[in-house]
Amino acid sequence: VFDSFFDVSNDRLKHVFNAFDKDEDGKVSYEDLRKGLIEWTGMRIDNDSDFEALVNILDTDKSCDVSYPEFRRGMRLLMMQQLFPDSTEEGTDPGSYGVENVAPINLIDYNEARVEANKLAAESEMKAYMFDNSLMQKNWFRCRWIDTSFGEDEHSLSLKRLAVKYSLHPLSLEDALQSTHKPKFEVYDNHHFFFVPVLSLRKVERTKRKEKQLENRFRCSIKQIKDVLLCCVKGSKEGERDSYVNVTLEVETSNVCIFVLGSEMSNDDVHSTLITYRQGKSKIVELLWKRIFLELHKPYSKLRQYDVQYLCY
């Protein structure tokens, strides 16, 4: 039913639900559910105990049919379960999902008067958070910042799990998982998406081939790129600036992806949520993140006075 980018967006789930709902009464009977699984996935569940286990997940109010909210919740739980393979199960290779090197997730909850940070690193902690909304039921905070990164020795599984939990659009997930992409901004049904390449300079032996690659990517000359970046260098007097230009420098890029979910757009009805996903280990981004984190801990900080849209800004 779903593609490799874990499409559990509202549009996709509604489309699948309507295909299962043969009589168009807004509910899917158990018989229609059996038929829909065969038509859409080729999955024939002849074993009654297996089918009963499935409907127990979907039919939470035991009404002998499945409503759309139940279908939506159940499909997300089933998809999430695929991202937490049981390493004790015979034939299961946890490394195939990158379980051994999953990037940790940082949760920063805040309101006008308080900030609380939590780090999810162990698989048990992540599973508890992804399947249980108890961390979302702490009513004291107004905003939640979820941050994760993807280094060379880590896998992007954390972002895929967040995509399922928060119903992120698969196209935004696909963009976020790309190593190179032009800057972009997209508006989806339940969130806004930013893809921001972060540029920095470092001293390195530069080759003509690398210069050409950068010029093709940003559609401007290497000198124009350097001129823009050098404007940010302290002591930008003409003589000092020329000394930087004469040094062999390379433009280093890292990517920051931002998902903005307001309380009216996220699965949580109370809190606004911002998800940041960083590719690579950029020193500039690390310093910027530390600066924002310190700013959040200041009493009466402007960041605390507004929702996550201001944090995104």
Salt bridges, closest charged atoms under 4 A:
GLU39 OE1 - LYS22 NZ 3.04
ASP48 OD1 - ARG34 NH2 3.20
ASP109 OD2 - LYS138 NZ 3.67
ASP109 OD1 - ARG144 NE 2.58
GLU112 OE2 - ARG142 NE 3.56
GLU116 OE1 - ARG114 NH2 2.93
GLU116 OE2 - LYS138 NZ 2.94
GLU123 OE2 - ARG161 NH1 2.95
ASP147 OD2 - ARG278 NH2 2.63
GLU154 OE1 - LYS281 NZ 3.83
ASP175 OD1 - HIS181 NE2 3.28
ASP175 OD2 - LYS184 NZ 2.73
GLU186 OE2 - LYS184 NZ 3.60
GLU211 OE2 - ARG206 NE 2.18
ASP227 OD2 - LYS223 NZ 3.01
ASP227 OD1 - ARG241 NH2 3.86
GLU250 OE1 - ARG202 NH2 3.03
GLU250 OE2 - LYS210 NZ 3.40
GLU252 OE2 - ARG202 NH1 3.32
ASP268 OD2 - HIS271 ND1 2.42
GLU286 OE2 - ARG278 NH1 3.04
GLU295 OE1 - LYS298 NZ 3.22
